[in-house]
Amino acid sequence: MPATRTDSGVVVLAQTAGGSGLETGLEPGDIIRAINHSPVQSGAQLQSRVHEIKSGDPVVLQIERNGKLQYLAFEME
C-alpha cells in the first residue's frame, strides 16, 4: 500500500456484489477518514456511525484517494 497522509482511517478493500444498491462513489483502495465531519479510527467505529444514520439522511465522507483528500456526498437509502 502506498504512503498515506495519516495513520488513521478505514481502507476500502472491495465493493460487495449485489449489495444495497447504494452508490457512494467509493473505490477499492480509498481510505475513509471521516463520516459527516467525525473522524474515523476503525472499522467498528465506522460501522457504528453508519448505523446511526437514517434512511434519507445526507452523508458526507472524507476520503483519501491516491494521496489526495476528497469528499463524497450521497443520501442514505
PyMOL commands that set and color helices and strands:
alter all, ss='L'
color gray80, all
select helices_A, chain A and resi 43-51
alter helices_A, ss='H'
color red, helices_A
select strands_A, chain A and resi 10-11+31-35+38-39+58-65+68-75
alter strands_A, ss='S'
color yellow, strands_A
deselect
rebuild
show_as cartoon
